[in-house]
Amino acid sequence: MSIPNTVQAYRASLLHFTDDPLHNVQGMQWHEDGLLIIQDGRVLAAGDYAQLKHSLPEGSSIAHFPGKIIMPGFIDSHIHYPQTDMIASPAPGLLPWLEKYTFPTERQFQNPEHAAEVASFFVDELLRCGTTTAMVYCTVHPESVDAFFGESEKRNLRMVAGKVLMDRNCPEFLRDTPESGARDTEALIQKWHKRGRQLYAITPRFAPTSSEAQLQLAGELAQKYPDTFMQTHVAENKDECKWARELFPQARSYLDIYDRYGLMRERAMFAHCIWLDDTDRRRMAETQSAVSLCATSNLFLGSGLFDFPRAQEAGVPLSMATDVGGGTSFSMLQTMNETYKVARMGGTYLPAARMFYLATLGGARSMKLEGTIGNFATGAEADFILLDPQATPLLARRSARTDSVEELLFALALLGDDRTIAATYAAGKLVHERK
């Protein structure tokens, strides 16, 4: 292979996935001494240094990071940027937490300056934790969407976001109408969807805060703009499920509410999915609607434990998410820690390789973005991170005593945090470096 002169080359151990290791043991690609070659923000080649080094033009500069691991940036499939300032707020459950903290905090995002300041901090925090793509909830205010996408665009990040739709069962100061919500959403789609690396998600907060008329219009937009995303919450909490059934008595289940309005399809991301039944899971697999696993917030709010065996048996697409501010960390490594424990409490063992898959290629597949992000396939966007197994004294000590890649990845997942991210790159450019 002839490599042009205008390339960037990075040498370290190399990790990425070509398939789900649950189904294909060859799905994990590990190169102890690896090389990642990038041109114009995209992956040109990735593999063993010994095999690829001769393809580089003579005199090429190689950034060498001995002892580090290069891997694709993390993909967080469910997070609320307006909740950054209310993370770690005490409440006895989901619904009182929304009333006391979430809604008053979100009220401030009608102020574009406030929204921009929070968006800037939020994006900094994502990058510090190695997250290069996220599916982001804004607030009901269009200004909050402009602020977030403006911050993401400045740094040339691949992000998905949307204005929350909410026309009932919420404070008047956060309420839109079916018509205004649809009008604002369509205008934002036309302004931001596929502008550079920005992508739009139609975003009904959850069924209880949208009327039938609002869900109907959201479904019409989802049909009119089939390459947009759709994101919402479902079956997170028993009280919420009971409330949804009371509000929509004609629906077979909570999930069926969304199905009736055409909101189950490819690129639809449903957060939580704890209290689904087998019919729901089969429907998710049929429509290729994806689950966003939110272990940290499910534990924090006492919502319940996700059923891995039944979801896997049904073939439901799975991804991983922090769910800040119900989640208490922006770090996908700390989220792996909690996801592992939730799985164990339900009788499932999650290997580290599977967790790293879910946080990268699994997220990309769930979002129908495989080939764009999530691994080092030729032509993929060069969003990647540098992991440091010596980031803390304890992690360094444990890493030195590992005798397999699985053991090393497990130590990173259970002991790692934002300090483990030595650097973050977006489209081949350095966007965060740990001092």
C-alpha positions in Angstrom: 0.0 0.0 0.0 1.3 3.4 -1.0 0.8 6.0 1.8 0.9 9.7 0.8 3.1 12.3 2.5 0.2 14.1 4.2 -0.4 11.5 6.9 -0.3 11.4 10.7 1.0 8.2 12.3 0.5 7.1 15.9 2.2 4.1 17.5 1.1 2.3 20.7 -0.9 -0.7 21.6 -4.0 -0.7 19.4 -7.5 -1.8 20.3 -10.8 -1.8 18.3 -13.6 -4.1 17.3 -14.9 -5.4 14.0 -17.8 -7.4 15.7 -19.5 -8.1 19.0 -17.1 -10.4 20.9 -20.2 -12.0 22.5 -21.0 -13.7 19.1 -17.5 -13.6 17.5 -14.4 -14.2 19.4 -12.4 -12.7 16.5 -14.4 -9.4 16.9 -11.7 -7.8 19.1 -8.6 -6.6 17.3 -5.6 -6.1 19.6 -2.1 -5.2 18.3 0.5 -5.1 21.1 2.7 -2.8 19.0 0.2 -1.1 16.7 0.1 1.7 14.2 -2.8 4.0 13.4 -2.4 6.0 10.1 -4.7 9.0 9.5 -5.2 11.4 6.5 -7.6 14.3 6.4 -9.3 13.3 9.6 -10.0 9.8 8.5 -8.5 6.4 9.1 -6.1 5.2 6.3 -4.8 2.1 8.0 -4.6 0.4 11.4 -2.7 -2.7 12.4 0.6 -4.1 13.5 3.5 -1.6 13.4 5.9 -4.1 11.9 3.5 -4.7 9.0 2.6 -1.1 8.3 5.7 0.9 9.1 7.3 0.1 5.6 4.2 1.7 3.9 4.9 5.1 5.4 6.8 7.6 3.2 10.5 7.8 4.1 11.2 10.3 6.9 7.6 10.2 8.2 7.1 11.4 11.7 5.5 8.8 14.1 4.0 9.9 17.4 5.1 7.1 19.7 3.4 6.4 23.0 5.0 3.4 24.7 2.9 1.7 27.3 -0.3 3.5 26.1 -3.3 2.1 24.3 -4.9 3.8 21.2 -8.6 3.0 20.8 -11.7 4.6 19.3 -13.3 7.4 21.3 -16.2 6.4 23.5 -19.8 6.8 22.4 -22.3 7.9 25.1 -25.8 7.1 23.8 -27.8 9.0 26.4 -26.8 12.2 28.3 -28.5 15.5 29.4 -26.2 18.5 29.0 -28.5 20.9 30.9 -28.2 18.6 34.0 -24.5 19.2 34.3 -24.9 21.6 37.2 -27.4 19.3 39.1 -25.4 16.1 39.0 -25.4 14.3 42.4 -28.6 15.8 43.6 -30.4 13.8 46.4 -34.0 12.5 45.8 -36.0 9.4 46.8 -36.8 8.5 43.1 -37.1 9.6 39.5 -40.3 11.6 39.6 -39.5 13.7 42.7 -35.9 14.2 41.4 -37.4 15.7 38.1 -39.7 18.0 40.1 -37.2 19.3 42.6 -34.0 19.6 40.5 -34.4 18.9 36.8 -37.1 21.2 35.8 -35.9 24.3 37.8 -32.4 23.8 36.4 -33.6 23.4 32.8 -35.6 26.7 33.1 -32.3 28.7 32.9 -31.6 27.5 29.3 -33.9 30.0 27.7 -30.9 32.3 28.3 -28.5 31.7 25.4 -25.4 32.9 27.3 -26.1 30.5 30.2 -26.7 27.7 27.7 -23.5 28.4 25.9 -21.4 28.5 29.1 -22.8 25.1 30.3 -22.4 23.6 26.8 -18.7 24.6 26.8 -18.1 23.0 30.2 -20.1 19.9 29.2 -18.1 19.3 26.0 -14.8 19.9 27.8 -15.9 17.2 30.3 -16.9 14.7 27.7 -13.5 15.1 25.9 -11.6 14.9 29.2 -13.3 11.5 29.8 -12.6 10.3 26.3 -16.1 10.6 24.9 -16.1 11.8 21.3 -19.7 11.2 20.3 -22.8 11.5 22.5 -26.6 11.5 22.0 -27.5 14.6 23.9 -30.8 16.0 25.4 -31.1 19.8 25.3 -34.1 21.6 26.9 -37.4 22.7 25.5 -35.7 25.9 24.4 -34.4 26.0 20.8 -31.6 28.3 22.2 -30.3 25.4 24.2 -29.9 23.3 20.9 -28.1 26.2 19.1 -25.7 26.6 22.1 -24.8 22.9 22.2 -24.3 22.4 18.4 -22.4 25.7 18.3 -19.9 24.4 20.9 -19.7 21.0 19.1 -19.2 22.6 15.7 -16.4 24.7 17.0 -14.4 21.6 17.9 -15.6 19.6 14.8 -17.1 16.8 16.9 -19.6 14.1 15.8 -22.6 14.8 18.0 -26.3 14.0 18.0 -28.7 16.3 19.9 -32.3 17.6 20.0 -34.8 20.0 21.6 -36.9 18.3 24.2 -40.6 18.0 23.3 -42.8 18.4 26.4 -46.4 19.9 26.3 -48.0 18.5 29.6 -47.3 17.3 33.1 -44.4 19.7 33.5 -44.1 23.3 34.8 -45.7 25.9 32.6 -42.2 27.6 32.1 -40.9 24.4 30.3 -44.0 23.7 28.2 -44.3 23.9 24.5 -47.3 22.9 22.4 -47.7 20.2 19.8 -47.5 22.8 17.0 -44.7 24.9 18.4 -42.6 21.9 19.4 -43.0 20.4 15.9 -42.3 23.8 14.2 -39.2 24.4 16.3 -37.9 20.8 15.8 -38.3 21.0 12.0 -36.5 24.4 11.9 -33.6 22.9 14.0 -33.4 19.8 11.8 -33.1 22.1 8.7 -30.5 24.2 10.5 -28.3 21.5 12.1 -28.8 18.0 10.7 -25.8 16.9 8.7 -24.2 20.4 9.1 -20.6 19.4 9.3 -20.5 16.5 11.9 -23.8 17.5 13.7 -26.8 15.2 13.6 -30.3 15.9 14.9 -32.5 13.8 17.2 -36.3 14.2 17.5 -36.6 14.2 21.3 -39.9 13.7 23.2 -38.7 13.6 26.8 -40.9 10.7 27.7 -44.5 9.7 26.9 -46.0 11.1 30.1 -44.9 14.7 29.3 -46.2 14.6 25.7 -49.8 14.6 24.6 -51.1 12.3 21.9 -51.1 15.2 19.5 -47.4 15.9 20.3 -46.4 12.3 19.8 -48.4 12.2 16.6 -46.5 15.2 15.2 -43.1 13.8 16.4 -43.9 10.5 14.5 -44.8 12.5 11.4 -41.4 14.3 11.6 -39.6 11.0 12.1 -41.2 9.7 8.9 -40.5 12.9 7.0 -36.9 12.9 8.0 -36.0 9.2 8.2 -32.2 9.8 8.5 -32.7 11.8 11.7 -32.4 10.2 15.1 -35.1 9.7 17.7 -34.3 9.6 21.5 -36.5 9.2 24.5 -37.0 7.3 27.8 -39.0 4.2 28.4 -39.6 1.8 31.3 -37.1 3.3 33.7 -39.1 3.2 36.9 -42.1 1.3 38.1 -44.0 4.5 39.2 -43.3 6.0 35.7 -44.5 2.8 34.0 -47.8 2.9 36.0 -48.2 6.6 35.1 -47.7 6.0 31.4 -50.2 3.1 31.4 -52.8 5.4 33.1 -52.2 8.2 30.5 -52.3 5.9 27.5 -54.8 3.1 28.4 -55.2 2.0 24.8 -51.5 1.0 24.5 -50.4 -2.6 25.1 -47.3 -1.5 27.0 -45.3 1.7 27.7 -43.1 0.9 24.7 -46.1 0.4 22.6 -47.1 4.0 23.1 -44.1 5.1 21.0 -44.7 2.3 18.4 -48.3 3.6 17.8 -46.9 7.0 16.8 -44.2 5.7 14.4 -41.3 6.4 16.8 -39.8 2.9 16.7 -37.4 2.6 13.8 -33.7 2.5 12.9 -31.8 5.3 14.7 -34.3 5.3 17.6 -32.6 5.2 21.0 -34.6 4.2 24.1 -32.9 4.9 27.4 -33.3 2.4 30.3 -35.7 -0.3 29.1 -35.6 -2.0 32.5 -39.3 -3.0 32.8 -40.0 -4.3 29.3 -41.6 -7.7 28.5 -40.6 -10.2 25.8 -43.1 -8.8 23.3 -41.5 -5.4 23.7 -38.0 -6.8 23.3 -39.0 -8.6 20.1 -40.5 -5.4 18.7 -37.3 -3.5 19.4 -35.3 -6.1 17.5 -37.8 -6.1 14.6 -37.6 -2.3 14.3 -33.9 -2.1 15.1 -34.7 0.3 17.9 -31.8 0.4 20.3 -31.4 0.2 24.1 -29.2 2.7 25.9 -27.9 1.0 29.1 -27.8 3.5 31.9 -26.5 1.5 34.8 -25.2 4.3 36.9 -28.4 6.4 37.0 -30.5 3.2 37.4 -28.6 2.5 40.6 -28.5 6.1 41.7 -32.3 6.5 41.4 -33.1 2.9 42.5 -34.9 2.2 39.2 -34.0 -1.4 38.7 -31.6 -3.8 37.0 -31.4 -4.3 33.2 -32.2 -7.8 32.1 -29.2 -8.7 29.9 -30.1 -12.4 29.0 -33.6 -11.6 27.7 -32.4 -8.6 25.7 -29.6 -10.6 24.2 -31.9 -13.5 23.4 -34.2 -11.2 21.5 -31.3 -9.6 19.6 -32.0 -6.1 20.7 -29.2 -3.6 19.8 -27.4 -2.4 22.9 -25.3 0.6 23.7 -23.9 2.2 26.9 -24.5 5.6 28.4 -23.7 7.7 31.5 -27.1 9.4 31.7 -25.7 12.5 33.5 -27.2 14.0 35.6 -29.1 10.9 36.9 -25.7 9.3 36.3 -23.0 10.5 38.6 -20.0 10.5 36.2 -19.1 11.6 32.7 -16.6 8.7 32.5 -17.5 5.7 30.4 -14.8 3.7 32.2 -16.7 4.3 35.5 -19.9 3.5 33.7 -18.4 0.2 32.7 -17.7 -0.5 36.3 -21.4 0.1 37.3 -22.6 -1.8 34.2 -20.5 -4.8 35.2 -22.0 -4.9 38.7 -25.6 -4.5 37.4 -25.1 -7.4 35.1 -23.6 -9.5 37.9 -26.6 -8.7 40.2 -28.8 -10.1 37.4 -26.7 -13.3 37.1 -24.8 -12.2 33.9 -21.0 -12.0 33.5 -19.9 -9.2 31.2 -16.3 -9.6 30.0 -14.3 -6.4 29.7 -14.0 -6.9 25.9 -17.8 -6.8 25.6 -18.0 -3.6 27.7 -15.4 -1.9 25.6 -17.3 -3.0 22.5 -20.6 -1.6 23.8 -18.9 1.7 24.5 -17.5 2.0 21.0 -18.7 -0.1 18.0 -21.8 -1.3 19.9 -22.9 2.4 20.2 -22.1 3.1 16.5 -24.1 0.1 15.4 -27.0 1.0 17.6 -27.0 4.5 16.0 -26.5 3.1 12.5 -23.1 4.9 12.3 -20.9 1.9 11.8 -18.2 2.8 9.2 -18.4 6.4 10.3 -17.4 6.1 14.0 -16.8 3.3 16.5 -13.7 1.5 15.1 -10.7 1.9 12.9 -12.2 0.7 9.6 -10.6 2.3 6.6 -12.3 5.6 5.9 -13.9 5.9 9.3 -13.6 9.3 11.0 -10.5 9.4 13.2 -12.0 10.0 16.6 -9.7 8.2 19.0 -8.3 8.3 22.5 -5.1 7.4 24.3 -5.5 5.3 27.5 -2.8 5.3 30.2 -2.7 2.0 32.2 -0.3 3.8 34.6 -2.6 6.8 35.2 -2.9 6.1 39.0 -0.6 4.2 41.4 -3.2 1.5 41.9 -4.1 1.1 38.3 -0.3 1.0 37.4 0.3 -1.7 40.1 -2.7 -3.8 38.9 -1.9 -3.4 35.2 1.7 -4.6 35.7 0.3 -7.8 37.1 -2.1 -8.6 34.3 -1.3 -11.6 32.1 -3.9 -11.2 29.3 -5.5 -8.4 27.3 -8.9 -9.2 28.9 -7.4 -8.8 32.4 -5.8 -5.5 31.4 -9.1 -4.2 30.0 -10.9 -5.4 33.0 -8.5 -3.4 35.3 -9.1 -0.3 33.1 -12.9 -0.7 33.3 -13.0 -1.3 37.1 -10.2 1.0 38.2 -10.1 3.7 35.5 -11.7 7.1 35.3 -11.0 10.5 33.6 -7.4 10.3 34.7 -6.9 7.3 32.5 -7.5 9.4 29.3 -4.1 10.7 28.3 -5.4 12.4 25.2 -8.5 12.7 23.0 -8.5 13.3 19.2 -11.5 14.3 17.0 -11.2 14.0 13.2 -7.5 13.5 13.7 -6.9 16.6 15.8 -5.9 16.8 19.5 -8.9 18.2 21.4 -7.8 17.2 25.0 -4.5 16.4 26.6 -4.1 15.4 30.3 -1.6 17.7 32.0 
